[in-house]
Amino acid sequence: MVRFLLVVAVHLSFSDADLQPLVEQIINATLAQLQTDQAALGDKLAFTEPEAAALLSLKPHQLRDARLRGEITGCRVGKRILYERDELLRFLRRRRQL
């Protein structure tokens, strides 16, 4: 079997003026998504494990593991584990200090 490797070098050059509209578009899209996410959250007092994990930029199993290690407290409501908004903020502050 014969294999060939083709390497192509591409050099792109952009000025600040070229990139500014793109950066502004990305920022506006990001801000719009943040506003949509905030509106969806509303004034919820507690979040399910998947919701809380997403808010913390974690995977649900990472949040569960942190709960099992005692790093964050959740409360059982029926079959679900809920995390209070204040507990999520405390968790973030403690992790920021590490």
C-alpha positions in Angstrom: 0.0 0.0 0.0 1.4 3.4 -1.0 0.3 6.5 0.9 0.9 10.1 0.0 1.0 13.0 2.3 0.0 16.3 0.9 0.8 19.3 3.0 -0.7 22.7 2.1 0.5 25.8 3.8 -2.0 28.7 3.9 -1.2 32.1 5.1 -4.1 34.3 6.0 -3.7 38.0 6.7 -6.5 40.2 8.1 -6.4 43.8 9.2 -8.2 45.0 12.3 -10.8 46.8 10.1 -11.5 43.4 8.3 -12.0 41.6 11.6 -14.0 44.2 13.5 -17.4 43.5 11.8 -16.9 39.8 12.5 -16.0 40.3 16.1 -19.0 42.6 16.6 -21.3 40.0 15.1 -19.9 37.3 17.4 -20.2 39.5 20.4 -23.8 40.5 19.5 -24.8 36.8 19.0 -23.2 35.8 22.3 -25.0 38.6 24.2 -28.3 37.7 22.6 -27.8 34.0 23.6 -26.9 35.1 27.2 -30.1 37.2 27.4 -32.2 34.3 26.1 -30.6 32.0 28.6 -31.1 34.4 31.5 -34.8 34.9 30.5 -35.2 31.1 30.4 -33.8 30.8 33.9 -36.0 33.5 35.3 -36.1 33.6 39.1 -35.6 29.9 39.7 -34.5 29.1 43.2 -33.1 25.7 42.4 -31.8 23.8 39.4 -31.7 20.1 38.4 -28.3 18.5 38.2 -28.1 18.8 34.3 -29.2 22.5 34.6 -26.8 23.3 37.4 -23.9 21.5 35.6 -24.6 23.5 32.4 -24.6 26.8 34.4 -21.2 25.9 35.9 -19.8 24.7 32.5 -19.5 21.2 33.9 -20.8 17.8 32.8 -23.5 16.4 35.0 -21.2 13.6 36.2 -18.6 16.2 37.3 -21.1 18.0 39.4 -22.4 14.7 40.9 -18.8 13.8 41.8 -18.3 17.2 43.4 -21.5 16.6 45.5 -20.3 13.2 46.5 -17.0 14.6 47.6 -18.8 17.2 49.7 -17.7 20.2 47.6 -21.3 21.2 46.9 -24.6 20.5 48.6 -27.7 19.3 46.7 -31.1 18.4 48.1 -33.2 15.5 47.1 -36.7 16.3 45.9 -38.3 13.0 44.9 -35.9 11.2 42.6 -34.1 14.4 41.6 -31.2 16.3 43.1 -31.6 20.0 43.1 -29.0 22.7 43.7 -30.0 26.1 45.1 -28.8 29.2 43.3 -26.8 30.4 46.3 -25.1 27.0 46.6 -24.0 27.2 43.0 -22.5 30.7 43.6 -20.7 29.5 46.8 -19.3 26.6 44.8 -18.0 29.0 42.2 -16.4 31.3 44.8 -14.7 28.4 46.5 -13.3 27.1 43.2 -12.1 30.6 42.2 -9.9 30.7 45.3 -8.1 27.5 44.4 
